[in-house]
């Protein structure tokens, strides 16, 4: 009996052990299958991730290559422009060195020279003549300007490339003085636009900068009576007068010459008046309609408004007056502090060589102020053209001038805009 019972118990224990083993195997098998599936999924996920990363890398490389190609298609240049450059009697005295019997105006432009030097093309209005010392009355300022040749040396040293010479003082020293001015500018290695020493074949001057073709036009609305009385020559052969048909012809010629950018530098408006004259409005509209891209104004000797002018589907950037870049006109001399103010306009120009489209990407306005002071122990004035924001906190400028500089900055900045000008 006991043997049979023991045998039954052994059988029972064996069944229990087998059941436990089977359950354990099932559990182990389940874990194994689960891990295998997880491993396969992880491998698939990793492979997919690697594939996606490869695709992303390829896309990034493609985009980078596309960006590089697009950059290769873009030419980017900067054009800098300033207003009236004038030399009155006290300025001539300040630059004269008796020992060498010569003039040096370099220091006048030293503080703005870095701005022009960084630009690819720089231009300004030369509102005087260089008729030489033997024209009868010698070097002088207002009312009939005749400046030493050294003025051109200083202007060139500042980085300015082009001088527009069509203005109301172009004939202050007669036709011979006008012609000699053109010759001196050319001989010094600069370009003059707007007046001529002989009848021009074209009134359109082309400057090619980094592959961008720039047409420069220059006109004056008026000539002083004294100048007109001193010449019998054909006026149209010597100077560009602001006349509608002439402007239309020149713009059409600039287009025929495949200019990418057309600049018109215009001497117009009313002196010392901030408001625009009817002729300024009329001619700005005309030039924009005809296809001028940039309109730069001079003559009022004070800053006038700026912005983008939209005429139907045509648009131009216009600044109606850039004020006095340098002169002796100021609060003390003509009772007008606004005559001390100027502005350098920096224009970022881009050309897409793939599409052949040229655009104005950015306009920067740099307000300037004419510093005039008799330094300690000096009998003549020191003149400097100061970029205002750069020198407001400078210890080298006496504090008595800081408030005037701040007022100048505020007055100029209030008129500077990149918005589209509202038409009445």
Backbone torsions as a table, in degrees:
resi	resn	phi	psi	omega
1	UNK	NA	-46.9	-177.9
2	UNK	-64.6	-37.6	-179.5
3	UNK	-65.4	-40.6	178.9
4	UNK	-66.0	-38.7	-179.2
5	UNK	-67.9	-40.7	178.9
6	UNK	-63.1	-41.0	180.0
7	UNK	-62.8	-39.0	178.8
8	UNK	-64.7	-40.2	180.0
9	UNK	-65.5	-39.9	179.2
10	UNK	-62.6	-43.3	179.2
11	UNK	-60.4	-40.3	-179.7
12	UNK	-64.3	-43.7	-179.9
13	UNK	-65.6	-37.8	179.2
14	UNK	-63.0	-42.2	179.0
15	UNK	-62.5	-41.9	-179.8
16	UNK	-63.1	-46.1	-179.8
17	UNK	-61.4	-43.3	178.9
18	UNK	-61.9	-40.7	179.4
19	UNK	-62.1	-44.2	179.1
20	UNK	-61.8	-43.2	179.8
21	UNK	-62.3	-43.5	179.6
22	UNK	-61.0	-45.3	179.3
23	UNK	-61.6	-43.6	-179.6
24	UNK	-61.4	-44.1	178.7
25	UNK	-61.8	-40.4	178.3
26	UNK	-62.5	-43.0	180.0
27	UNK	-64.2	-46.3	179.5
28	UNK	-62.4	-41.5	178.5
29	UNK	-61.7	-41.3	179.0
30	UNK	-61.8	-44.1	178.1
31	UNK	-61.9	-40.9	-178.5
32	UNK	-63.2	-48.0	179.8
33	UNK	-60.9	-42.6	-179.6
34	UNK	-61.9	-43.6	-179.8
35	UNK	-66.0	-38.5	178.3
36	UNK	-62.3	-46.0	178.3
37	UNK	-61.1	-42.0	-179.2
38	UNK	-64.4	-41.7	179.8
39	UNK	-62.9	-46.3	179.2
40	UNK	-60.9	-40.4	-179.9
41	UNK	-65.5	-40.9	179.6
42	UNK	-63.8	-43.0	178.8
43	UNK	-60.5	-46.1	178.8
44	UNK	-60.9	-43.0	-179.7
45	UNK	-63.5	-44.0	179.5
46	UNK	-63.3	-42.2	178.6
47	UNK	-63.5	-40.8	178.7
48	UNK	-64.7	-43.3	179.8
49	UNK	-61.7	-43.5	178.5
50	UNK	-62.2	-40.5	178.5
51	UNK	-63.1	-44.5	179.3
52	UNK	-63.3	-41.1	178.0
53	UNK	-61.9	-40.9	178.3
54	UNK	-62.3	-43.0	178.6
55	UNK	-62.7	-44.3	179.5
56	UNK	-60.8	-45.5	178.8
57	UNK	-60.5	-42.6	179.5
58	UNK	-63.6	-41.6	178.3
59	UNK	-63.4	-43.2	179.0
60	UNK	-62.5	-41.2	178.0
61	UNK	-63.6	-40.9	179.4
62	UNK	-64.5	-43.4	179.1
63	UNK	-64.8	-41.0	178.8
64	UNK	-62.4	-43.3	178.2
65	UNK	-64.2	-38.1	178.4
66	UNK	-65.1	-42.6	177.8
67	UNK	-61.0	-42.2	180.0
68	UNK	-64.0	-40.7	179.0
69	UNK	-64.3	-41.5	179.3
70	UNK	-64.7	-38.2	177.9
71	UNK	-63.3	-37.5	178.0
72	UNK	-63.9	-26.8	-177.6
73	UNK	-83.2	-8.0	-174.1
74	UNK	-109.8	128.2	171.4
75	UNK	-105.2	130.4	-175.9
76	UNK	-123.9	121.3	178.2
77	UNK	-133.2	164.3	176.9
78	UNK	-120.9	133.3	174.3
79	UNK	-112.9	128.8	177.7
80	UNK	-113.9	140.8	-178.7
81	UNK	-140.6	147.6	178.0
82	UNK	-138.2	167.9	-173.2
83	UNK	-88.7	-135.1	-169.3
84	UNK	-75.8	128.3	171.9
85	UNK	-106.4	116.0	-177.6
86	UNK	-132.8	150.6	178.5
87	UNK	-129.1	105.3	176.4
88	UNK	-86.0	174.2	-174.7
89	UNK	-55.4	-45.5	-177.1
90	UNK	-66.1	-28.9	175.9
91	UNK	-70.1	-39.1	177.4
92	UNK	-63.6	-42.6	178.9
93	UNK	-62.1	-38.9	-177.2
94	UNK	-68.5	-27.0	-176.2
95	UNK	-95.3	-4.9	-174.6
96	UNK	-84.1	133.6	174.9
97	UNK	-112.3	110.4	-174.7
98	UNK	-64.3	-37.5	-176.3
99	UNK	-60.7	-41.1	-178.6
100	UNK	-100.3	-4.5	-176.9
101	UNK	52.1	49.1	-178.7
102	UNK	-143.7	173.7	-177.3
103	UNK	-121.4	149.1	175.6
104	UNK	-142.6	112.1	-178.7
105	UNK	-106.5	9.1	-172.5
106	UNK	-57.6	-42.3	-175.5
107	UNK	-64.5	-24.6	179.6
108	UNK	-60.1	-38.0	-173.7
109	UNK	-101.9	-1.0	-170.8
110	UNK	-59.8	-36.1	-175.1
111	UNK	-76.4	-19.7	178.5
112	UNK	-104.7	-6.9	-178.7
113	UNK	-56.3	-40.1	179.0
114	UNK	-59.8	-32.7	-179.6
115	UNK	-66.8	-45.2	-179.7
116	UNK	-71.1	-37.0	-178.4
117	UNK	-65.5	-31.1	179.3
118	UNK	-77.5	-20.6	-179.8
119	UNK	-77.0	153.4	176.6
120	UNK	-80.8	-24.6	176.9
121	UNK	-150.0	130.4	-179.3
122	UNK	-130.4	137.9	-179.6
123	UNK	-142.5	156.1	-179.7
124	UNK	-156.5	168.5	-178.9
125	UNK	-97.6	123.6	179.7
126	UNK	-96.2	97.9	-172.8
127	UNK	-100.6	61.8	175.4
128	UNK	-164.0	-175.5	175.8
129	UNK	-128.5	162.7	172.8
130	UNK	-123.5	77.3	-176.6
131	UNK	-85.2	-5.0	-179.6
132	UNK	92.5	167.0	-175.0
133	UNK	-76.9	-10.4	-172.1
134	UNK	-113.0	31.6	-178.2
135	UNK	-84.1	0.6	178.5
136	UNK	120.7	-39.3	-178.0
137	UNK	-119.3	-3.5	177.9
138	UNK	75.3	-166.8	-179.4
139	UNK	-75.2	140.8	-175.5
140	UNK	-165.6	165.0	175.8
141	UNK	-103.7	-136.4	-177.3
142	UNK	-59.2	142.6	6.9
143	UNK	-94.6	-13.7	179.2
144	UNK	-118.6	99.6	-171.0
145	UNK	-74.1	134.6	170.9
146	UNK	-144.4	111.0	-173.0
147	UNK	-108.0	152.7	177.5
148	UNK	-64.9	154.9	178.3
149	UNK	-60.3	-25.9	-179.1
150	UNK	-62.3	-18.8	175.3
151	UNK	-61.4	-37.7	179.5
152	UNK	-69.0	-37.1	177.2
153	UNK	-58.8	-45.2	-178.8
154	UNK	-67.1	-39.2	179.1
155	UNK	-64.9	-42.5	177.7
156	UNK	-63.6	-42.7	-179.5
157	UNK	-62.4	-25.4	-179.9
158	UNK	-76.0	-15.0	179.3
159	UNK	106.2	2.2	177.2
160	UNK	-75.1	137.0	-175.7
161	UNK	-104.4	-37.3	-172.4
162	UNK	-127.0	133.2	174.5
163	UNK	-115.0	125.1	171.5
164	UNK	-85.1	136.4	-171.2
165	UNK	-124.2	6.2	176.9
166	UNK	-88.5	104.0	179.0
167	UNK	-156.0	177.5	-174.7
168	UNK	-68.9	-13.1	178.9
169	UNK	-102.9	8.0	-176.5
170	UNK	-59.2	-32.5	-176.5
171	UNK	-107.4	22.7	179.9
172	UNK	-59.2	-31.4	178.8
173	UNK	-112.7	30.6	176.5
174	UNK	73.9	-177.0	-177.7
175	UNK	-65.7	-34.0	179.2
176	UNK	-68.2	-39.4	177.2
177	UNK	-65.5	-39.8	177.1
178	UNK	-60.8	-46.2	-177.0
179	UNK	-67.2	-40.1	179.3
180	UNK	-66.2	-34.1	177.7
181	UNK	-59.6	-45.4	178.3
182	UNK	-61.7	-41.9	-178.7
183	UNK	-65.0	-43.9	-178.6
184	UNK	-63.8	-45.1	179.2
185	UNK	-59.0	-44.4	-179.8
186	UNK	-66.7	-44.4	-178.3
187	UNK	-65.4	-27.6	178.8
188	UNK	-82.2	-2.4	176.1
189	UNK	92.9	13.0	175.6
190	UNK	-106.8	174.4	179.5
191	UNK	-115.8	135.7	173.4
192	UNK	-108.7	144.2	178.8
193	UNK	-134.0	129.5	174.7
194	UNK	117.1	-25.0	174.2
195	UNK	-131.9	160.0	-169.2
196	UNK	-144.1	143.9	176.1
197	UNK	-86.4	-10.7	171.0
198	UNK	-151.7	162.0	-175.6
199	UNK	-56.4	124.8	-175.2
200	UNK	-80.2	147.3	172.1
201	UNK	-74.6	-28.2	179.9
202	UNK	-147.7	146.3	175.2
203	UNK	-94.3	0.1	-178.0
204	UNK	-98.4	118.6	175.9
205	UNK	-99.4	130.8	-179.5
206	UNK	-108.9	125.9	171.0
207	UNK	-114.2	125.3	176.4
208	UNK	-103.2	117.5	-175.0
209	UNK	-122.4	114.3	177.3
210	UNK	53.2	31.7	179.3
211	UNK	91.8	-0.8	175.4
212	UNK	-101.8	124.9	-177.6
213	UNK	-92.5	118.0	-175.2
214	UNK	-113.5	122.8	175.1
215	UNK	-95.9	129.5	-179.6
216	UNK	-117.3	124.7	177.1
217	UNK	-115.6	150.9	179.8
218	UNK	-145.2	131.1	-178.0
219	UNK	-140.1	155.5	171.5
220	UNK	-126.1	142.4	179.9
221	UNK	-80.0	-24.5	-173.3
222	UNK	-145.7	157.5	172.5
223	UNK	-127.7	135.0	179.2
224	UNK	-62.6	145.4	-178.4
225	UNK	-58.3	-38.8	179.7
226	UNK	-60.3	-38.9	179.5
227	UNK	-67.1	-42.0	-178.8
228	UNK	-66.1	-30.0	-178.5
229	UNK	-75.1	-15.1	-173.6
230	UNK	-98.2	2.0	-176.2
231	UNK	-132.9	140.2	173.9
232	UNK	-109.4	-1.2	-178.2
233	UNK	-71.3	164.8	177.1
234	UNK	-69.4	114.5	-174.4
235	UNK	-59.3	-39.7	-175.6
236	UNK	-67.0	-23.0	178.3
237	UNK	-76.5	-18.4	-173.0
238	UNK	-108.2	-27.9	-170.3
239	UNK	-148.7	144.2	179.1
240	UNK	-87.5	114.8	177.5
241	UNK	-92.8	141.5	-179.5
242	UNK	-70.7	96.8	-176.6
243	UNK	-137.7	135.8	-168.8
244	UNK	-56.9	-50.3	-176.7
245	UNK	-63.9	-39.0	178.3
246	UNK	-60.8	-46.3	-179.1
247	UNK	-63.2	-44.4	179.2
248	UNK	-60.4	-43.2	-179.9
249	UNK	-63.2	-42.2	-178.0
250	UNK	-68.2	-39.4	177.9
251	UNK	-64.8	-41.6	177.8
252	UNK	-62.4	-39.5	178.3
253	UNK	-66.1	-41.0	178.4
254	UNK	-59.5	-40.3	177.4
255	UNK	-66.5	-40.2	178.4
256	UNK	-63.2	-31.3	178.4
257	UNK	-80.8	4.0	176.9
258	UNK	61.4	42.3	176.0
259	UNK	-67.0	135.9	176.0
260	UNK	-80.3	-32.5	-179.6
261	UNK	-135.8	136.0	176.1
262	UNK	-116.0	121.9	177.8
263	UNK	-110.8	132.9	174.3
264	UNK	-119.5	118.3	179.2
265	UNK	-102.6	114.9	-168.8
266	UNK	-122.5	130.5	176.8
267	UNK	-98.2	106.2	-168.8
268	UNK	-153.9	179.8	173.3
269	UNK	84.9	-169.4	-177.3
270	UNK	-112.3	137.8	-177.5
271	UNK	-64.9	136.7	173.7
272	UNK	65.4	16.7	180.0
273	UNK	-111.9	126.3	-180.0
274	UNK	-78.4	-27.9	-179.9
275	UNK	-75.2	150.7	-179.7
276	UNK	-77.1	144.2	174.1
277	UNK	-83.6	158.6	177.7
278	UNK	-57.0	-36.6	-178.3
279	UNK	-69.9	-33.5	176.0
280	UNK	-61.6	-46.0	179.8
281	UNK	-63.5	-45.2	-177.3
282	UNK	-62.9	-46.9	-175.3
283	UNK	-77.0	-30.2	174.8
284	UNK	-64.2	-42.4	176.5
285	UNK	-61.3	-45.8	-178.9
286	UNK	-59.8	-48.9	-177.4
287	UNK	-64.9	-37.3	177.5
288	UNK	-65.2	-47.0	178.8
289	UNK	-57.7	-37.8	-176.2
290	UNK	-80.3	-14.4	174.1
291	UNK	118.5	11.9	174.6
292	UNK	-70.5	137.8	-177.7
293	UNK	-94.2	-34.6	-176.1
294	UNK	-134.9	125.8	178.9
295	UNK	-118.2	119.5	-177.3
296	UNK	-115.1	122.7	-174.5
297	UNK	-106.1	149.3	175.0
298	UNK	-145.3	174.9	175.7
299	UNK	106.9	-42.2	-177.4
300	UNK	-63.6	-17.8	179.9
301	UNK	66.6	9.1	170.7
302	UNK	-135.4	159.0	179.8
303	UNK	-73.2	135.6	171.8
304	UNK	-120.3	171.1	-169.9
305	UNK	-63.1	159.9	177.3
306	UNK	-138.5	166.0	177.8
307	UNK	156.7	-175.6	176.5
308	UNK	-93.5	130.7	-178.4
309	UNK	-102.8	121.6	-178.5
310	UNK	-108.8	118.5	175.0
311	UNK	-122.5	102.8	-175.1
312	UNK	54.5	-118.4	-177.5
313	UNK	-97.3	9.5	179.8
314	UNK	-106.6	141.6	179.5
315	UNK	-137.3	141.1	175.2
316	UNK	-137.2	155.5	168.0
317	UNK	-91.7	131.8	179.5
318	UNK	-133.8	134.4	165.8
319	UNK	-122.5	116.3	-169.4
320	UNK	-71.6	-28.3	172.3
321	UNK	-155.8	130.1	178.0
322	UNK	-93.3	5.3	175.3
323	UNK	74.7	-166.5	178.8
324	UNK	-86.4	119.0	173.8
325	UNK	-74.0	-45.9	171.2
326	UNK	-154.7	137.2	176.9
327	UNK	-170.4	-176.9	173.3
328	UNK	-104.3	10.9	177.6
329	UNK	-79.4	126.5	-176.0
330	UNK	-168.2	-174.4	-177.1
331	UNK	-59.6	-40.8	-176.4
332	UNK	-72.2	-26.5	-172.7
333	UNK	-102.1	-33.7	-179.6
334	UNK	-129.5	12.2	177.8
335	UNK	58.6	40.6	179.6
336	UNK	-147.1	98.1	-178.8
337	UNK	-64.7	-21.6	-179.4
338	UNK	-68.0	-18.6	178.2
339	UNK	-73.6	-8.1	176.9
340	UNK	-84.9	-9.7	-170.0
341	UNK	-95.0	142.5	173.5
342	UNK	-143.5	177.5	176.9
343	UNK	-152.5	137.9	170.2
344	UNK	-98.0	127.7	179.2
345	UNK	-102.1	120.8	175.6
346	UNK	-105.2	123.3	-179.2
347	UNK	-116.9	122.3	176.5
348	UNK	-88.3	114.2	-176.9
349	UNK	-109.5	131.0	178.0
350	UNK	-124.3	138.0	174.8
351	UNK	-122.1	127.2	173.9
352	UNK	-91.9	108.9	-175.8
353	UNK	-71.1	-19.5	178.4
354	UNK	-74.0	-40.7	-178.6
355	UNK	-100.2	-11.1	-177.0
356	UNK	63.8	25.0	179.6
357	UNK	-98.4	133.9	179.1
358	UNK	-118.6	133.0	-175.4
359	UNK	-136.2	156.2	170.5
360	UNK	-89.6	109.5	-174.9
361	UNK	-85.9	-31.7	-175.1
362	UNK	-158.1	144.7	174.3
363	UNK	-124.1	128.1	177.8
364	UNK	-118.9	133.6	178.3
365	UNK	-110.1	126.7	179.6
366	UNK	-115.4	97.7	-179.7
367	UNK	-63.6	138.1	178.7
368	UNK	-124.5	160.6	179.9
369	UNK	-141.5	138.4	-179.4
370	UNK	-86.6	111.5	177.1
371	UNK	-82.5	129.1	175.1
372	UNK	-137.5	122.9	-176.9
373	UNK	-157.9	144.0	171.6
374	UNK	-89.5	107.4	-180.0
375	UNK	-68.8	163.5	-178.1
376	UNK	-54.9	125.5	176.2
377	UNK	82.5	-1.0	-178.0
378	UNK	-97.9	144.7	179.3
379	UNK	-97.5	-13.5	178.5
380	UNK	-117.9	164.9	-178.7
381	UNK	-79.2	150.8	167.4
382	UNK	-99.4	130.4	178.5
383	UNK	-114.7	134.5	176.0
384	UNK	-143.5	140.0	172.5
385	UNK	-93.4	115.1	-174.2
386	UNK	-107.7	126.1	165.3
387	UNK	-68.0	112.4	-164.4
388	UNK	-58.2	-51.1	-174.3
389	UNK	-61.3	-28.4	-179.6
390	UNK	-73.2	-26.8	-172.2
391	UNK	-113.8	1.6	-179.0
392	UNK	-60.3	-35.6	-178.9
393	UNK	-103.7	10.9	-177.1
394	UNK	-76.7	134.3	179.4
395	UNK	-74.7	-14.9	-179.0
396	UNK	-80.0	-11.6	176.7
397	UNK	-100.2	121.5	-179.7
398	UNK	-55.5	142.3	-176.7
399	UNK	-61.3	-23.5	-178.8
400	UNK	-64.1	-18.8	-179.6
401	UNK	-96.0	-12.3	-172.9
402	UNK	-62.5	-41.2	179.9
403	UNK	-64.1	-39.2	178.1
404	UNK	-64.8	-38.5	178.2
405	UNK	-66.0	-41.3	178.0
406	UNK	-63.4	-42.0	177.9
407	UNK	-63.9	-39.6	177.9
408	UNK	-63.7	-44.8	179.5
409	UNK	-60.2	-44.9	-179.1
410	UNK	-65.2	-43.3	-178.5
411	UNK	-63.8	-42.8	-179.6
412	UNK	-69.8	-46.9	-176.7
413	UNK	-61.1	-31.8	-178.6
414	UNK	-66.0	-19.8	-178.2
415	UNK	-102.6	-7.5	-176.0
416	UNK	-93.5	129.7	-177.3
417	UNK	-151.5	154.9	170.1
418	UNK	-111.0	8.3	-179.8
419	UNK	-77.0	166.0	174.7
420	UNK	-78.9	126.1	-178.0
421	UNK	-68.2	137.1	179.3
422	UNK	-77.7	133.1	177.0
423	UNK	-93.5	136.5	178.5
424	UNK	-76.1	NA	NA
